[in-house]
Amino acid sequence: MDPSIRNDFKTKFMEIAEEHALGNIGINTYIRQIDSKMQISAIDMIYAISSILESPKNLGRKDFGNLLVTEEMKR
């Protein structure tokens, strides 16, 4: 996305948020530039890791069995 469009969008979005009394809805995060086209933000990584940790049944116990602790294992 063109940086000028992104900045205009962010500015207008924040103005509309103020009009509707949403407060500060922006999130400050850092972005890592992997190559000329790929960027990963810190908040995206947090969501990705959280989704993995919240759905352990979707992970193969063969690969992650040592990392998962369930109530049955604690007994």
C-alpha positions, -999 to 999 in steps of 0.1 A, spaced: 0 0 0 12 34 -8 25 51 24 6 84 17 -27 65 14 -19 45 46 -11 77 65 -43 94 52 -64 64 62 -49 63 97 -55 100 102 -91 98 90 -97 67 110 -85 84 142 -107 114 135 -138 93 131 -130 74 163 -129 107 182 -162 117 167 -178 85 180 -160 87 214 -140 56 209 -109 70 225 -75 60 214 -80 29 194 -46 28 178 -19 3 187 17 12 186 38 -17 175 70 -24 156 73 -39 122 100 -61 109 108 -59 72 117 -94 61 124 -86 24 112 -60 -1 76 -72 1 71 -90 34 65 -72 68 56 -88 101 43 -67 130 47 -76 166 9 -76 172 4 -101 143 29 -125 159 12 -121 193 -22 -131 178 -6 -160 159 11 -174 190 -20 -169 211 -42 -188 187 -18 -217 187 -16 -217 225 -54 -214 229 -61 -244 206 -38 -272 217 -62 -298 206 -54 -288 170 -18 -295 175 -4 -330 171 5 -345 205 33 -362 187 50 -329 181 39 -309 211 31 -335 237 59 -323 261 48 -287 259 11 -293 267 0 -296 303 -35 -307 310 -54 -313 342 -50 -351 337 -12 -347 335 -11 -327 368 -27 -355 387 
